[in-house]
Structure formats: structure tokens, C-alpha cells
């Protein structure tokens, strides 16, 4: 099993990662204000520009957004760990080191990418791959921005109780389900994918990676 650390170790790491993520946000806000604003307010509007943006796959904005995405997911997981360790008797538990969580989150995003490619090949819809990825990225940028804020509020919430932990989990589940429903509606509107194909896409590229990475983290703890 991987080397583990006490939950208190995350304090400094959380602050450093949060500041790095905030800097990435600031860069995108200052240099790509219009695109950034649309991404965090109305992602469904932005997908209509996918053809003009497809050539900018490796733009600074996208690279910043990818790094911000990895850090935000990591901050969120760390915030959940902190809440659990503060609100329940987990004094004897140890958690994965923060950089291993970064790797786990990066692996989660890689799994999403690989499963997406595999499914699109299987259903023979390769011509829609760039559009599908663009739609998904638009919603991911929207979600991760607010996940970043939620991680901060969760980590520094003064009343760390079991009820608060379950509340955060419930809110997170509702949030992700809402995201997937919006993604489903956009894929239905802007592609000719059949209902079962969209359902398979969401299960394979969105839900399965979460289950696999969550299972790995739980295994590390227990």
C-alpha cells in the first residue's frame, strides 16, 4: 500500500494548491475575459462556437483550464478528507499524500478521455468526437469553477459535523447529476447520437471513472 500521512498534513498543501488554482483563474480572467465569463455563466451558449475554437485545443486557456481542473478536483477531495477526519472518529486513519491525490485525479481525467474514445469508436461516431469533447469540456469548465469554490467553503467551514459531511455529499451528487442531465440534453440537441448511445457515453466516460478512482481512494484509506 502507498505511503500515507495524517490528515493535518493537508493544511499547507491545501493553501498552496488553492493559491496556484486562483492564479490560473486570474490569468484566464485577465487574458481571456469573454471566454472565461461565458464558461462560468452559460456553458450551453459557448458550445455553438466549437468549430471556431476546435483549432485552439492546445491554447493557453485550455492548458490553464486543464491544470485548474486537476487542482480543483484534488482540493475538493482533500476538503472531504478534512471534513471526515474532523467530524468522525478517524484519528487512527491515514490518508494518501496530496501529490498522490493529484495523480489520482489526473488518472481520472485520463480514464474519461480513454473511455470516451473507445465508446465513440465502438458506436462508429468518430465524426462527432470533436463536438462531443467540446460540449463536455464546456460543462466541465463550468462545474469545476464552482467545485473550486465549494472545496474552499467545505475545508474552512467552522462546524465540521457528520451532518455537514453528508450534506456536502448530497449537494455534490445533486450537482453532478444536474451536470450530466445538462450534458445529455446538449448532446441530444447538437448531435444525432441515439438515446442509448448518450446514456452509454455518460456511464462510460463520466460515471465509471468516478467509481474507479473513488474505489482506489477508499482502498488506500481502509
N, C-alpha and C positions, 0 to 999 in steps of 0.2 A: 504494500500500500504506500501511496505517496506520503512524503513528509508533511506533517500537519502542524498547525500553530493555534495558539489560543485566540479567541475572538477579539480580545483587546488589541491585538497586533494591527487590526484593520484601521484604527483611528487615523494614524498618519497617512497610510496608503489611501484611505478614502479622500482625505483633504487634497492630496497631491493629484490623484486622478480626477477629482472634481474640478480643480483649477485648470488642468490640461483640457478637459472637455469644455469648460467655459471659454477658454481661449480659442478653441476650434469654432465654437458658436460665434464668438465675436468676429473672427476672421470671415466667416461666411456672411454674417450680417453686414459688415463693412464693405466687403468686396462684391458680394452677390445679393444685394438687399432685396431686389424684386423677387428673385427665385426663392430665396430663403423665406420671405414673408408668405408667399403663396404656399410653400411646402408645409408651413406650420399652421396655416389658417384654413386652406381649402384645397387639399390634395387632389380632389376629383377634377378641379379646373386644370391643374397642371398637366394631366395626362394627355390633353389634346395637343401638347407641344412636343410629344415624344419623338416625332420624326426629325424635327429640327435639333433636338438635343441628343439624338442617338449617337452622333459623331463625337460627342463630348464625354464618352464613357469614362475616360481616364483624366477628366478635368480636375483641377484643384478642388473645386466644390465637391465633386463626388468622392475624391480621396479623403478630404476632411470629414465628409459625412460618414464614410465607412469607419474611420477611426473613432469618430464621435459615437457611432453606433456600438462598437465593441466596448468602449469605455462605459457607456451608459448602461448597457446590459450588466456589465460587471458591477457597477455601483449599485444597481438595483439588487443583485444577488447578495452583495455584501450587506446592504441595508436590511435585507430579510434575515441574514445570519445574526446581525446585531440585535434585531428585534426578538428573535427566538431565544438567544442567549440571555437577554435581559429580562424576558417575561416568563421564562420557564427554567426549571432546574436542569440546566445543561452545563453545569460547572465542570463536569468531567469530560465533556465533549470537546473535540478539537476540530478545526475546520481547515480546508485546503488553503495553501498560501495564495495570496492575492494574484500573483503572476500566473499561477496555475488556473485560477478562475478566468483570467484574461485569455489563456489558451483554450479553455473550455468554451468560452463564448465565441471565440474565433472559429473553433471547430463546429459550433452550432451553425454559424453563418455559412461555413463551407458545406455542411451537410445540406442546408437549404438549397444551395446552388447546385450541388450534385444531384439531389433528388429531383429538382426541377428539370434539369437537362435530361435525366433518364426518362421521366414521365413524358416530356414533350416528344422525345424520340419514339417512345412506345406508342403514343397515340397519333404519331405522324403529323404533328402540327408545328413543325420547325419554323415555318414562315411567320408564326405568331410569337416566336420566342422573344425577340427584342421588345415587342409591345407588352407582352406579359411581364417581363422583367422590369420594364419601365413603370408600369402600373403598380407593381408590388413595391418597388423602391420608393415611389411617391408616398405610398401609405406608410412604409417603414420610417421614412424621414419624419413624417407627421407623428407617428406613435412614439418614436424614440425621443423626440424633443420633450414630450410630456412625461415619458418614463424617467428621463433625467431629472425633471423637477420632482416627480414622485419619490425617487430614490433619496433626494436631499431631505424632503419632508419626513420620510419614513425614518431615516437614520437619526435625525435630530428631534424627532417627536418626543416630548418630555415624559409621556406616560406610556412606558413600554409594558403592556399587559397582554395576556393571552388573547383577550377580546380584540385588542388592536391588531395583533398579528393576523387573526382570522378575518378581520375586516379588510386589511390590506390584500390578503389573498383573494377575497371575494371581489374587491374592486378590480384587482388585476385580471381576474378571469373574465369579468364582465367587459373590461376594456378590450381584451384580446378577442373575445367573441364578437364584439362590435366591429373591430378592425376586420376580422375575417368576413363578416357579413357585407361590409362595405366593399371589400376586395372582390367578393363573389358577385355583387351587383355590377361592379365596374367591368369585370371580365365578361359577364353576360352581355353587357351593353356594347363593349368595344371589340369583342372577338366573336367568332362563330363556334366557340367551344360548346359542346353539349353540357347539360346539367351534370351528368355523372362524371364527365371529364374535369369540370371545375371542382367538383367535390373531391375527386381523387387528387387533384392538384393541391388543394388545401390540406388534405390529410397527409400527403406525402412530403410536401415542401414546407409546411407550416407547423403542423401538429406533431408529426413523428420526430423531427429534430428536437423539439422541446422535451418530449418524453425521454429520448435517449440521453440528452445532456442532464436533465433533472435526475434521471436514474443514476448517472455516474456520480453526481454531486452527493446524492443520498448515500450511495455506497461508500464514498470517501468518509462521510461523517460517521456512519454506523460501523 
